Amino acid sequence: MTVSSAPGTVAPSRPPGDLPTTRLLLPASALLWGTQFAFLTPAIGIILAALYGASATEIGVALAAYNSSAFVATLVVPTRADRSGDYLRPLVWCGVFTIALVTALAVAPTLPLAVLALVALGGPAGVAVGLIFAHQRHTGATADQVMRTRAIFSLAWVGGPPLAAFIIGTGGSRAVLWSIAGLGLLGLGLTRLMQSRHARSRHAAAPPPVGDRMSVVLRRPAVIALLATFVLLLGSVTASVAVMPLYVTEELGLHVEWSGIALGTCAALEIPLLLSLGRLTARFGPWRLVALGSVAGLTYYLLMLTVGGQVVLVGGQLLNATYIATVSGLGLTIYQDVVGRPGLASSLFMNTTRVGAIVAGPVLALGGASVLGYTGVFLGCALLVVLGGGVLVASRGIARRRAHAGGSTSGVLTPSEGSVPSKPSHR
């Protein structure tokens, strides 16, 4: 049960040995970029508070403005890169923006200027991850290779936040900013090397990917169902991660460090799961694995309603890791298959995660205010999984009825078709 590539997509059938930028340079770039984001993202609030005396409200406004800028940049930059098929040139600029951002945060004299830097520089810099995956797809990477790259990002998030906290604790907030700048310089040099290697490879002469404009893609029933499914599923992931410290301390009566232990265990378990997903996808198909992962997620959220101590809390992270790995790992490859254009696919998937975070807000508010307390958030997460699975099942049911009636299944998520053939356009 697989989803075929959309029209105009470069088929991911080239042998791994013929992919010069995915064997060593691209994983190294993914590790550097993942570490930069793992350093900066959790520390933004602490940095603004420590260096500029920002209040909780001011930090919230700053983060909202930063995320809004990132949302727009994610829609614009990768989709424009589709026009030329060159995803490394904008990746270079992402490195420049990152270095400029952390420098501005370290030396800006006032909070408004620091927030301006977050909006003007941080938003565009945040596109880097999507560009890496778009480049990998355009150069013919297989699903297994994409999963390995996704595992590298997870590895960066296992060690990144604790290391950043150590740097802040020993050297202050500016120390972690200068550390990010150093990583940015290394990443910039590595991207330039990737450009040089890519220019000498046979992929340099490959034509740009073709496909419909974003406005056309977003009207396809297949894409609408895809977006709805993953907004709900990823929203549950965001809500469950965000509530964990409060759940551990307020509901279980444990020290907050158990929240870190649980989430760290989950992140560590994701890595071998992601590495195995590529092979499993080739055998079982991505949608079947997403369905199985969703069952694991639903079981985990229901289990959290009955947790009484550390053993079940930490042991249940195997279910949580299975769910997160399948949804976040396979989600990107499914988007690439259904949407077609690598840059647009990355844009939509990354912003699906952001919209899912917006959906998580009411789940946190309503669940936390319920008679169950913060435990109620996990009940809300379970409901999101059920709703997301319902959208998927409904779309597949429509496809089967059309097939039995002898009609076309175009525009509906099916095992063999994910998009509607149409006149190529990459504007």
N, C-alpha and C positions, 0 to 999 in steps of 0.2 A: 504494500500500500504506500505509494510514493507520489509526490507531486512533481510533475515535469517542469522543466525550465520554461519561462515565458518566452515568447517570440523575441528574437534579437539578442538574447542573453548568450554570452560566451559559455559554451558547454564546459563544465568542470571535468574534462576527461583527459587532460594532459598529465603525463606521469610526474610524480613528485620531484624526480631528479631534474626535470626541465623547468622548475620554478625557482629561478635564481634568488628572488627576494623573499621566498617563504621558507627556505631551509634553515637559515641562521639569522640573517639580518632582520627579517620581519618579526620573528619571535622576540629577538632582543629589543626591537623597537616597542613591541607590545608590553614588554616587562618594564621598560623605562616610562612609557606613558601611563601604564597602570599604577606604577609607584608614585608618579607625580600626583595623580588624582587621589590616590589613597592617602597621600600626605596632606593635600590641600583641602579636600572636600570636608572631612570631619573637623578640620581645624579652623575653618573660616570664621565661625562664630567666636571662638576663643581668641583668634587674632584681632578681630575688630574690637572685642571687649578689652583686651589687654593693651593694645596700642592706641586705641582711640576712645576708650571709655564708653563704648556703645552700650545702650540699654537693650533689654530683651526686645522691646518694640522696634528699635532702630535696627537690630540684627535681623529681625523678621522682615522688615521692609527691604533691607539690603539683599537678603537671600531671595526674596520674591523678584526684585529687579534683576538680579543675576540670573535666576532661572528663566525669566521671561526673555532675556537677551540670548541665553543658550538655546531656548526653544526656537526662536526666529533664525538664529545662525545655523542650527541643525537642519532646518528646512531649506535654507538658501544655499549654503556652501557645497555640500555633497551633490545636490541636484545640479548645480552649475558645473561641477567637476565632471558630471556625466557627459556634458557637451563635448569635451575633449578626450575623455577617458584617462585623464592625468589626475590621479589622486595624491601624488607625492608632492607636487608643487604647493597645493594648499596646506599639506601637512607641514611643509617647511615654515609657512607663515604661522601655523598654529604654534610651532616652537618659538618663533619670534614673539608672538603675543604672550605666551606663557612667561617667558623671561621678563618681558616688559611689565606684565601684571604683578609678579611677585616683587619686582623692584619698586613699582609704584606703591604697593601695599607696605613695603618696608620703609619708604622715605616720605610718603605723602604727609603733609603737615596737618590735614584735617580729615574728619570722617567723610564729609561729602565728596572730597576728591578721591578717597579710597573706594567709596561706592561707585563713583564714576569709572574708576579703573576696572572694577569688577564687571560693570555693564559693558564698557567699550572694548575691553581686552579679554575678560574672562569668558564671556559668551562665545566669541569666535574660537578661542583656544580650546574650548570644550568639545569641538567638532572632531578632534583628532582621532578618537576611538572609531567613530563611524567611517572616517576616511581610510583607516587601516583595513577594516573589514571590506570596504568597497574595493580597495586596491587588490586585496587578496582574491576576492571573487572575480574581478575583471581579468586577473592573470590566470584564471582557470583552477583555483584551489578546490579541492574536494571538500565534502562535508566533514570528513575526518580531520582535515587540516584546519578548517574553521573552528572545530571543537577544541583542537589543541591550543589555538590562539586564545580562545575564550577561557581555557583553563589557566593560561598564563596570567590573564587579568585577575582571575580569582586568586592565584598565588600571590600576586602583588597586594591584594586586599587582605590576605591573611597576615602578612608581616608588616605592611605599610603603616596602618594606624598605630599599632604599639610602638613602632620605631619612631614615628612622628611625635608621639606623646613623650617618649624618652628624650628626643631632641629638644622639645619645648621645655621639659622639666629641667634639663641641664643647661641649655643655652638660651632659653627664652623664645618668644614668638618669632623674632626676626631670624633666629638661627634656622628654623624650619623653612622659612621663606628663601633664605640663601641656599639651603640644601636643594630645594625645588629648582632654583635657578641653575645650580650645578647639573642636576639631572636634565634640565631643559637644554643646556649646552651640549651634553652628551647625545641627547636625542636628536638635536639639530644636526650634529655631525653625522650621526648614523643615517638620518634621512637623506642627507646629501650623498652618502655612499650608496644608499638604496637607489637613488636616482641614477647614479653612474652605472651601477650594475644593470638596472632596468633598461637603460638606453642601449646597452650592448646585447640585450636578450632579444629573442624573436618576438616577444610581446610588445616591443616598442612600436612595431609597425601595425599592431592590431587596431582596427577601426574603433571609434567610440561606441559604447553600447547604444542600442536604439530601443525605443519604446514610447509609450504615450506620455503626454504631459501629466503633471501631478493632478490637475483638475479633472482629467479624464480617468486616471487611475482610481481616484477617490470616489468615482461614481459606480465602479464595478461592484456587484453584489459580493463577489469573492473577497474583495479587499475590505468592504464594509464589515462583513462577518469576521474577517481576520482581525481587524482593529478592535471590534467589540470584544472578541474572545480574549485577546491578550491584554487589553486595558483592565478587564475584570480580574484576570489571573495575576497580572503583575501588581495590580492594586492590592490584592491580598498579601502578596509577598512584602510590599512596602509597609503595610499596616502591621503585620506580624513582627517585623524587625523593629519598627519604631516603638512598639508597646512592650518589648521584652524587658527593658530595665524596670519599668513601672510594674509589670506583672510579677517579676521576680521579687522585688522589694515589698510591694504593697499587698500582693495576694498570697505569695508563698512565704513571705517573712524571711527571705534569705538575703545575704549580703549582695550588693550590686555586682560584685565580681563574678557571681554565677551567671549573670547575663552575658558578660564577656566570654566566659568559658563556653556557654551554650552556643553563642553565635560564632565564636572562633572554631568550635568543633564542626559546626555546619559548613563554614567556609572551607575548612580543610578537607571535609568529605566530598565537597563538590568537585575537587580537582580530579581524583580518579574516576568519578562518575562522568565528568565531561570528556575525559580521555577515552572512555569506552563508548560514548554515545555515537561517535562517527561510525564505528563498525556496526553497532546495533541498528543505526538508521538505515544502513545499506541492506540489512537483513529484514527488518520489520517495517520500515517506513516511518517518517517523522510524526505523522498524526497519531499513529497507534501508541508511540512512545509518549507523546504529550498527554494522551488520554490516561495511560498508566501512571504517568507522573502526577496528573491531577488527582487520581485516586489516592496516591501516596500523600499528597498535600491535604486532601480532605480528611484522611485518617489522622494526620498529624494535628490538624486544628481541633478535631474532636477529642483527640488524646489530651490536648492542653486543657480541656475543660475538666479533666479528672486528675491532673498532676498533683501529687502531694509532697514531692521531694526532689532532690537533685538527680537521683538515678533515672527516673522517667524523663525529667527535663532534658538531660544530656543525651540519654539513649534515644529519645524521640527525634533527635537532630538528623538521624539517618533518613527518616521519612522526609523531613524538611529539606535536606540537601538533595534528595532525589527529585523532589518537586521543583525546587529552584533551578537545578541543573537542566532539567528537561524543558522548563518554560523559558528560561532566559537563554539557554544555550541553543536549543533547537528553534526557538522563536526567530532568531536572526536568519537562520538558513531557510526557514519556511517563508519569511518575508522576501528573501532573495529569489526564491523559486516563483512565488506568486506575483510579485511586482515586476521582476525582470531587471530593471536598471539598478546596478549595484549601489550608486549613490543615493537614489531615491529610496531604495529598500532600507538602507542604513538610517536615513533620515526618519522614515516613518517608524521604524522599530525603536530608535532612541527616544523619539517623542511619545511613542506609546507608553514607554516607561515613565515619562514625566507626567502624562495624563493619568496614568495609574496611581502615581503619587498623590495627585489631586483627589482622586476617588477615595484614596486611603484616609483622607482627612475626616470626612463625615463618619467613616467606620470607626475611627479612633474616638471621635467625639461622642457618638451615640452609644458605642459599645462600652466606653469607659463610664458613661453616665447611667448605664443600666443597672438593674438590681444585681447583676453578676459582677459588677465592678470591671476591672481591666480584663478579667477572664472573658467578658462579653465581647471583647474585640475579636477573639479567636472564633467565636460563634459568627460574627459578621464576616470574617475571612472565609469561613466554611460556606457561607451563603454566596459570596462572590465566586468561589470555585464552582458551586452548583450552577449559578447563572452563566458563567463562562462556558461550562461544559454543555449547558442547554443550548446556547447559541451555536456551538459547534455541531451538536447532534442534529439540530434543526436544519442547518445548512446542508449537512450530509444527507439527511432524509429527503430534502427537496431534490438533491442530485440523483438519488436512487429512483425516486418516482419519475423523474424526467427520463432516466435511462430506460426504465421499464415501459414507459409510454412511447419509446422510440424517438424522443426529442433530444435536443442538445443539452448538455450540462454546462455550456459555456457560462462563465461568470459565477459559478458556484464552486465552493471548495470541495474538491473531489480527490480521490487517490491518484488520479492520472492527469488532472487538469487544474490549473490554478489561475488562468487568466484568459482574457478574451483576445483572440487574434485581431489585430487592427492595423491600420496604416502606421508604419513606424514614424515616430517623431520624438526627438530628444530635446526639444526646446524647454 
